[in-house]
Structure formats: structure tokens, C-alpha cells
Amino acid sequence: MEYKLLINGEWCGSGTPLEVKNKYDGSLVGVLPTASREDLNRAIDSAERAEDIMADLPAYKRSEILLRTSALLRERSEEIAKIIAAEAGKALKFARAEVDRAASTFTIAAEEAKRLHGETIPLDAVPSGEGYFGFWTRRPVGVIAAISPFNFPLNLVAHKVAPALAAGNTLVLKPATTTPLAAVILCQILQEAGLPAGVVNLVVGSGGTVGEWLITDERVDKITFTGSPEIGRHILAVAGIKKVTLELGNTSPVVVAPDADLDFVAKRCALGAFYNSGQVCISVQRIYSQKQVYEPFTEKFVKATEAMVVGDPLDERVDVGPMIDSKEVDRIEGWVKEAQSSGAKILTGGKREGTVYYPTVLANVEADMKVIAEETFAPVASVISSDDFESALKQANDSKFGLQVGVFTKDIDRVFKAVRRLNFGGVIINDTPSFRADHMPYGGNRQSGLGREGVKFAMEDMTNIQLVAIRLNP
């Protein structure tokens, strides 16, 4: 099927065709043109011209458009889920869940559109403010460049588009070239929901060309990006003076205390490590189990891992489909072999079939191995024995990343000790770091990024505070 770019409300584009392939069998899913420099200029011009239209749109009208978008996503949910399963290789059951979450994200945004407000401020709290009345409000930043990744081709787009629209901004959206079709369908739905022409513009192309043009353009007022730390650092280096939100990587740890329900923990960790082939910023990667329960936990975790069904993501029974491309399979295969050569042991998995890499559990790993120190972004998790709870927390914290961490315990003292010790954007108690509710503040500390997603919190980053000071009786 042929698709187009969206610029100023028109579906257009005649650039080099981009073929979107099924990640499991290589069949063609769709074709759309890549954006030229002229296409991108027109997209930014369009977003710039629509700024006043969107900023002047009353909150209730923005809310209505967002609610209609949510309803239309649900109407087309099965169609979109099958597109996600094909273009991203995500198991259909999880693709359906992604569509449902995206619809919820737009519903949340519709609610938050009505709650965006400022406050009065008592300027006469200081002598220089005597005789003045003050208040502040929030106004949209303007044109937002939204750059989204392949692993959640609909909901991570929604987490950029929905709050931007709720706050009255316009956008140029660049989805991942490997998975652009869900974003195209979303833009079709936004049009149908009544969004004014030019408010959302969709361009497709490589990060080195279209992405670079977009992030360095002075007409762009804010960048919101989800992807690798390397690209995040590059964006900060070249973007110039504009707002930037970065959602980057993690080496998501889990701490298992001896009082935890090991059967429950093993099943949750297997799901958290291997759904979407581990290609999630908060996939379980490092599991620190106290030594008194290390062996029984490891046995249960391996068993839960081997129960995962691997295969065609469009098969209703499948839990784990392919990775995004063969280069990524080559990479993780190399990392695992490198770990093996340094003494790591494969307890299960460690094999591939085409673009499918089987869920893999490692033991005897060291902190400096890539499978521990770097983000695997693959279906690979390691189990590590810890002397006690304190040392497990220290090992979990020993990372340049700090997105989310999971801690399993029934002891309230351990819970609060974990909260105090762990330097992560999210500390998840009695579940894996893979937990995310779409309205919660979501983002990382350290090298895991800047700013927070979650609709309300994203809207704060997508607006500027404007102070008004009125001199009384001048």
C-alpha cells in the first residue's frame, strides 16, 4: 500500500520511495516517499503559520479533537495493531495493548487540555513589588520537532503529539524510518478528528539528513526525542538555543529480596525482559537476587523464559517476535559471545533464526561486560547473586543510566531504603522497571535523559511561563 507525507494538511511527497518491510518474513507492508529538504522547509513553514491558529483554539475545542482522536483509534484498533505487528515485529497481543494505551494517552491529553493554567503571585511580598498585582500563565512554545523511535511506533508518537496539541503547539513529526506507518495512520485520524491543517506535519527520512535538518532549524522551538544516548548527546551539541526533552537508554535492574514471591517475580521478569524482543528502554536487563534465593529464583526464571512462545508476531499465540533488523541481531549475538569468552554462561537461549533472537538468560557475568554495562535493547537478561539487600541496591545503582528500577520485597523498611538509595527516575516496587502508566511522570536521571514525559509533565515542558505584572494606580 502506498502512503504519503503530510504537509499543510495535504498528503504529498515525491522523494525516494521508502519500503517498509514485515520484520518477520521480509514482505512489503507499505511504501512512502522520503522527505526532501524542500519538503521539510514546507513542513516547518506550515507549522509556523499554524501557530496562532492552534494557540487561539479554545481549550475545550482542543479537548474535543483529542477525544475524537482517541475514539477513532479505538475504532481502527485491530487494523493499526496488525500494522504495528508487521512493521515493528511486535507480538500482536502487545500491539493491541499499544493501540489501547495510545487511545488512553489522547484521552488523558483531552482532560489535561482543560487544566493548563497559571497562578497569581503576591509581588508585594518584597518592597519592590508594592503596588503591583502579579500572575503567571503558560503559553505554547510554538513549533515542536517530535522524533520518535521504532519500538512503540504509535504510543511513543502519541506521547509527543497528544501533549503538544493539548498545550496548543504545532508539530513536525519524524517517526522512525523502519516503522513510520502507524504514525501515518495517526495523522489520518487527527485530520478526521478536525485538527486544523498545518498543525501536525509528518516527514520521513534518515536521522543524518531529515533529522539533522529538523533539529538544527532555528524555526523549531522545542525538540522532543526518544532514542539512543549517542544521538541525544548529538542533539544537545547542535540544536542551538531551544528546549530539548530526551528519553534515552537504561540498563534496567531488578532487585529481588529473599521475602519476595519467587514464582511471581520470575514470571514478571520474563515478561519484562522479553516482550517486544527486549527492545524497550525499560526492559529487564540486570537481576540482582540475594544469594539465599539465587538458585531457586534462577531456576524459576529460566523456566518462565523457556515458556515464552517465539515466532511470527501475527500469530495470536506468540510472545516474542523478531528484532527490528538483522544488524541488531548481529550486534547482540556479538555481545553475548563476547561475554561468553570472558566467562559468562548461557542458561537458556543464545540462538537465532533470521531476525529472531531467542530469549536468553546469562549467569556468571561481570559488571564491565557490555551485556551489563550497556543497554542491550535485545531479549537478553542476566541473573547476578548479591550478598545482601544493601549490596544488591549498590549493584543496581552502579550504572551511568537511571531510568527505572524494580524492587521486589514485602518489607516496608526495605522499600524505603530502596527509595532513598536508588538514583532513578522511577522506582517500581513489587513489579519490574517495565511498568509505565501513561499519565505518570516518566523519564530518567543521569545519562538516561532530560525532562519528563507523561502528558501533564510533557505539557509543562511544551509551554513557557509568561509573567504579567500590573502596576496599580500609576
C-alpha positions in Angstrom: 0.0 0.0 0.0 1.2 3.5 -0.8 1.3 6.3 1.8 2.4 9.9 1.6 3.9 12.7 3.8 1.5 15.2 5.4 2.4 18.9 4.9 0.0 21.7 5.5 -3.0 19.3 5.5 -2.1 17.7 2.2 -0.8 14.2 1.5 2.2 14.7 -0.8 5.8 13.9 -1.5 7.7 12.5 -4.5 11.1 11.7 -2.9 12.9 8.4 -3.0 10.5 5.6 -2.1 11.0 4.1 1.4 9.9 0.5 1.6 8.6 -0.7 4.9 9.1 -4.4 5.4 7.5 -7.0 7.6 10.2 -7.7 10.2 9.5 -11.4 10.4 9.1 -12.5 6.8 10.5 -9.6 4.8 7.3 -9.0 2.8 6.4 -5.5 1.8 4.0 -3.7 4.2 3.9 -0.2 2.6 5.8 2.4 0.6 6.1 6.1 1.3 8.3 8.9 0.0 11.3 10.2 1.9 11.3 14.0 2.6 13.5 16.3 0.6 15.0 19.5 2.1 12.2 21.4 0.3 9.6 19.1 1.9 11.0 19.7 5.3 11.1 23.5 4.8 7.5 23.5 3.8 6.6 21.4 6.8 8.2 23.8 9.2 6.7 26.8 7.4 3.3 25.2 7.7 3.7 24.5 11.4 5.0 28.1 11.9 2.0 29.6 10.0 -0.4 27.5 12.1 1.0 28.6 15.5 -1.6 31.4 16.0 -4.4 29.2 14.9 -3.6 26.5 17.4 -2.7 28.9 20.2 -6.0 30.6 19.8 -8.0 27.4 19.7 -10.1 27.3 22.9 -9.1 24.5 25.4 -12.5 22.8 25.0 -12.0 22.6 21.3 -8.5 21.1 21.6 -10.0 18.7 24.1 -12.8 17.7 21.7 -10.3 17.0 18.9 -8.2 14.8 21.2 -11.2 12.9 22.4 -12.3 12.2 18.9 -8.8 11.0 18.1 -9.0 8.6 21.0 -12.3 7.2 19.8 -11.1 6.8 16.2 -8.0 5.0 17.4 -10.2 2.5 19.2 -12.5 2.1 16.1 -9.4 1.2 14.0 -7.6 -0.6 16.7 -7.3 -4.1 15.0 -6.1 -2.6 11.7 -3.5 -0.5 13.5 -2.4 -3.4 15.7 -1.7 -5.6 12.7 0.3 -2.8 11.1 2.4 -2.4 14.2 2.9 -6.2 14.5 4.1 -6.3 10.9 6.3 -3.1 10.7 7.8 -3.4 14.2 7.8 -7.2 14.7 5.8 -6.8 17.9 3.6 -9.7 19.0 0.0 -9.0 18.1 -1.2 -9.2 21.7 1.3 -6.4 22.7 0.5 -4.4 19.6 -3.2 -4.4 20.6 -2.2 -3.2 24.0 -0.1 -0.4 22.5 -3.1 0.9 20.5 -5.2 0.8 23.6 -2.6 2.8 25.5 -2.3 5.3 22.7 -6.0 5.9 22.8 -5.7 6.4 26.6 -2.9 8.8 26.1 -5.1 11.0 23.9 -7.9 10.8 26.4 -5.6 11.9 29.2 -4.4 14.8 26.9 -8.0 15.8 26.3 -8.5 16.1 30.1 -5.2 17.9 30.7 -6.0 20.4 27.9 -8.7 21.9 30.3 -6.3 22.0 33.2 -3.5 24.1 31.8 -3.3 27.2 33.9 -1.1 29.5 36.0 -1.3 31.2 39.4 -1.4 34.6 41.0 1.9 35.7 42.7 2.0 38.2 45.6 4.5 40.6 44.1 4.2 42.8 47.2 6.0 40.1 49.2 9.1 42.2 48.6 9.3 46.0 48.9 10.0 46.4 45.1 6.6 44.7 44.4 4.5 47.1 46.5 1.6 48.5 44.4 1.8 45.7 41.8 -0.6 42.8 41.0 1.0 39.7 39.5 0.1 36.4 37.9 1.7 34.0 35.5 0.2 31.8 32.8 1.5 29.2 30.4 1.7 29.7 26.6 2.7 27.2 24.0 6.3 27.2 22.9 5.4 27.1 19.2 6.8 24.6 16.7 7.8 21.3 18.2 10.1 18.7 16.4 8.9 15.3 17.5 11.3 12.5 16.7 10.1 9.0 17.7 11.7 5.5 17.8 10.7 2.2 16.2 9.8 0.2 19.3 6.5 1.8 20.1 5.6 3.3 16.7 2.2 4.5 17.9 2.2 5.2 21.7 5.6 7.0 21.8 4.3 9.1 18.9 1.2 9.8 21.0 3.3 10.8 24.0 4.8 13.6 21.9 1.8 14.6 19.7 -1.0 14.5 22.3 0.5 16.8 25.0 1.9 19.1 22.3 -1.7 19.6 20.9 -3.2 19.8 24.4 -0.9 22.7 25.1 -1.7 24.5 21.9 1.5 23.8 19.9 2.2 22.8 16.3 4.4 19.9 15.2 6.7 18.4 12.7 6.7 14.7 13.3 9.5 12.4 12.2 8.8 8.8 13.0 11.5 6.1 12.7 12.1 5.1 9.1 11.7 1.4 10.0 8.2 1.9 11.5 6.5 5.0 10.0 3.1 3.6 9.1 1.4 3.7 12.5 2.3 7.4 12.6 0.8 8.0 9.2 -2.5 6.3 10.3 -2.5 8.5 13.4 -2.1 11.7 11.3 -5.0 10.5 9.1 -7.1 10.1 12.3 -6.1 13.6 13.5 -7.3 15.1 10.3 -10.6 13.2 10.6 -10.9 14.4 14.2 -10.9 18.0 13.0 -7.3 19.2 13.6 -6.7 22.3 11.6 -4.4 22.0 8.5 -0.7 22.6 9.2 -0.8 21.9 12.9 0.7 18.4 12.5 3.1 17.7 9.6 4.7 14.4 9.0 8.0 13.9 7.3 10.1 10.7 6.9 13.8 10.2 6.3 17.1 9.3 7.9 18.4 11.0 11.0 21.5 12.1 9.2 19.5 14.1 6.7 15.9 14.9 7.6 16.6 14.6 11.3 19.6 16.8 11.2 17.8 19.5 9.1 15.0 19.4 11.6 16.9 19.7 14.9 19.2 22.5 13.7 16.4 24.7 12.2 16.0 27.9 14.1 12.3 28.0 13.4 11.9 24.9 15.7 11.2 26.0 19.3 11.5 22.6 21.0 12.8 19.1 20.3 11.3 16.0 21.9 13.4 12.9 21.1 13.3 9.3 22.2 16.3 7.2 21.2 19.9 6.4 21.9 22.2 8.3 24.2 24.6 8.9 21.4 22.0 10.7 19.3 20.7 12.5 22.4 24.2 14.0 23.0 24.5 15.0 19.4 21.1 16.8 19.5 22.3 18.8 22.6 25.5 19.7 20.7 23.9 21.0 17.6 20.3 22.1 18.4 21.1 25.7 19.5 19.0 27.6 22.0 15.8 25.7 22.2 14.0 23.5 24.6 15.0 19.8 24.5 13.5 16.7 26.1 15.5 13.5 25.8 14.3 10.0 26.7 17.3 7.8 26.3 18.6 4.5 27.5 18.8 2.3 30.6 20.3 -1.0 31.8 17.1 -1.7 33.8 17.9 -3.5 37.1 15.7 -5.6 39.3 16.4 -6.3 43.0 14.9 -9.5 44.4 14.8 -9.7 48.2 14.5 -13.1 49.9 11.0 -12.4 51.1 9.7 -12.0 47.6 7.2 -14.4 45.9 9.8 -16.0 43.5 7.2 -17.6 41.2 5.5 -14.2 40.6 8.9 -12.4 40.3 10.2 -14.9 37.7 7.1 -14.6 35.5 7.1 -10.8 35.7 10.8 -10.6 34.9 10.4 -12.9 31.9 7.7 -10.8 30.5 9.5 -7.6 31.3 12.8 -8.8 29.8 11.5 -10.4 26.6 8.3 -8.7 25.4 8.9 -6.7 22.2 12.1 -8.8 21.9 13.6 -6.7 24.8 13.6 -3.6 22.6 12.2 -1.4 25.3 14.1 1.3 27.2 12.8 -0.2 30.5 13.3 -3.9 29.6 14.6 -6.0 32.5 18.3 -6.5 31.9 20.1 -7.0 35.2 18.5 -9.1 38.0 20.2 -9.0 41.4 18.9 -11.8 43.6 20.1 -12.3 47.2 22.3 -15.4 47.5 19.9 -17.3 49.7 17.3 -17.4 47.0 19.6 -17.0 43.9 19.4 -20.6 42.8 15.7 -21.2 43.2 14.9 -17.9 41.6 17.2 -18.5 38.7 15.7 -21.9 38.0 12.2 -20.4 38.0 13.3 -17.5 35.8 14.8 -19.9 33.2 11.6 -21.9 33.3 9.4 -18.8 32.7 11.8 -17.7 29.9 11.5 -21.0 28.1 7.7 -20.9 28.3 7.7 -17.8 26.1 6.4 -18.6 22.6 8.7 -17.4 19.8 7.7 -16.8 16.2 5.6 -14.8 13.8 4.2 -11.8 15.6 0.9 -12.0 13.8 0.3 -15.4 15.4 -2.0 -15.0 18.3 0.0 -17.4 20.4 3.4 -15.7 20.0 5.0 -13.7 22.9 8.4 -12.9 21.2 8.8 -11.9 17.6 11.8 -10.7 15.6 14.2 -7.9 16.3 13.9 -4.8 14.2 16.6 -5.8 11.7 19.5 -8.3 11.2 22.1 -5.7 12.2 20.7 -5.6 15.7 20.6 -9.4 15.9 24.3 -9.4 14.8 25.1 -6.8 17.5 23.5 -8.7 20.4 24.9 -12.0 19.2 28.3 -10.5 19.3 27.8 -9.1 22.8 26.7 -12.5 24.1 29.6 -14.3 22.5 32.0 -11.6 24.0 30.5 -12.2 27.4 30.9 -16.0 27.0 34.5 -15.6 26.1 35.0 -13.8 29.4 33.3 -16.5 31.5 29.6 -15.8 31.2 27.3 -18.8 30.9 24.2 -19.1 28.8 21.4 -20.8 30.8 18.9 -20.7 28.0 18.6 -19.2 24.6 21.6 -17.8 22.8 20.5 -18.8 19.4 19.0 -17.0 16.4 16.7 -17.8 13.4 16.9 -15.0 10.8 15.9 -11.8 12.6 14.6 -13.7 15.7 16.9 -13.9 18.7 15.6 -16.3 21.3 15.1 -15.1 24.9 18.4 -15.5 26.6 19.4 -15.7 30.2 23.1 -15.3 31.3 24.9 -16.1 34.5 28.5 -15.6 35.7 28.5 -12.1 34.3 30.8 -9.2 35.3 29.9 -5.5 35.7 32.2 -4.4 32.8 30.7 -6.7 30.2 28.6 -5.0 27.6 25.6 -7.1 28.4 25.7 -5.4 31.9 27.3 -2.0 31.4 25.5 -1.0 28.2 21.8 -1.1 27.2 21.3 -4.5 25.4 18.0 -3.4 23.8 17.5 -7.1 23.0 16.0 -10.2 24.6 18.9 -10.8 26.9 18.8 -10.7 30.7 21.4 -11.6 33.3 21.0 -13.0 36.8 23.5 -12.0 39.5 23.9 -13.1 43.1 24.1 -10.4 45.8 25.4 -10.9 49.3 22.5 -8.9 50.9 19.9 -6.3 50.1 22.3 -3.4 50.7 24.8 -4.7 48.2 22.0 -5.5 45.7 20.9 -1.9 45.8 24.5 -0.8 45.3 25.0 -3.1 42.3 21.7 -1.9 40.8 22.8 1.7 41.2 26.2 1.1 39.6 25.3 2.4 36.2 25.6 5.6 34.1 21.9 5.2 33.4 18.9 5.9 35.7 15.6 5.5 34.0 13.6 2.9 36.1 14.4 0.1 38.6 12.3 -2.6 40.0 12.4 -3.9 43.6 10.6 -7.0 44.9 10.1 -7.2 48.7 7.3 -7.3 51.3 9.4 -5.4 53.9 8.4 -1.8 54.2 11.8 -0.9 55.6 13.5 -2.3 52.5 11.1 -0.3 50.4 12.0 3.0 51.9 15.7 2.1 51.9 15.5 1.4 48.2 13.7 4.7 47.5 16.4 6.6 49.4 19.4 4.7 47.8 18.4 4.4 44.2 19.0 7.2 41.8 16.4 6.5 39.1 13.6 8.5 37.6 11.2 5.7 38.6 11.4 3.2 41.5 8.9 0.4 40.9 8.1 -1.7 44.0 6.9 -5.3 43.5 7.0 -5.1 39.8 9.6 -4.7 37.1 11.0 -1.5 35.7 8.9 -2.2 32.6 5.9 -0.7 34.4 4.5 2.5 32.9 1.2 4.2 33.3 0.7 6.8 30.6 -0.1 9.7 32.9 2.8 9.3 35.3 6.0 11.3 35.1 8.3 9.2 33.1 11.9 9.9 32.4 15.5 9.3 33.6 18.3 10.7 35.7 22.0 10.7 34.8 22.6 9.6 31.2 19.0 8.4 30.7 17.8 11.8 29.6 16.4 15.2 30.3 12.8 16.2 31.2 9.8 14.0 31.8 7.1 12.5 29.6 3.6 11.7 30.9 1.0 14.0 29.4 0.8 16.6 32.2 4.5 16.7 32.7 5.3 16.8 29.0 2.9 19.8 28.7 4.9 21.7 31.3 8.0 21.3 29.1 6.0 22.2 26.0 4.9 25.6 27.4 6.7 28.7 28.6 5.8 30.6 31.7 4.6 34.2 31.0 4.6 36.6 33.9 2.2 39.5 34.0 2.9 42.4 36.4 0.3 45.2 36.6 1.2 48.4 38.4 -1.9 49.6 40.3 -2.9 53.2 40.3 0.0 54.5 38.2 
